Amino acid sequence: MNKILPFAFPLIISLFLSLNLCWADPAAFGLELGKATLKDIEANHKVIKRNDAIFDGHIVNIEPHKLGLEELKSVFFYCDKDGVIQSTVLVMNQEKFDDMFKALSGKYKLVSKDIPFVGTKSAYFEDGASIIFINAPHLSFEMEVAYQTKKFSDALHKKHDQQKTDEREKEKSLL
């Protein structure tokens, strides 16, 4: 029994650490959603533009060319009012859809997909408290890959729904 114990301890620790990694949220470019901050972005990447007035937080655009992804055109981080990253959006050439779909399918749980031969292609994945989706609109040259916390996604949908409701009410009042 004493001979097994020295080998069991490192095995248990490595198992614990690997389980811990399984519960981590996605970390595009090493910046984990819901944990990494605006300061982490600024420390690790060249910031092109920062806007502090949208969604009660910050939108940060970083230099995409040194990140190692072919055809990457833009990278945006959406941070909450406390500066914590809630979403990462990659904009790239649409011809990379199949490659990105394969890569994400191997890493995250596929929830749904709509990949017609002709038309808008999309896929939706989940990982922990986050969602990942790819959207490649028909007749567009670009596509988006977005990583979002579910909390941010829900707030975004609520805000969008409220704007639609407000627009309808405004139209009604004009008639």
ABEGO torsion letter per residue (X at the ends): XAAAAAAAAAAAAAAAAAAAAAABBBBBGGBBBGABBAAAAAAABBBABBBAABGGBBBBBBBAAAAGBBGBABBBBBBBAAGBBABBBBBBBAAAAAAAAAAAAAABBBABBBBBABEBBBBBBBBEABBBBBBBBBGBABBBBBBBBAAAAAAAAAAAAAAAAAAAAAAAAAX
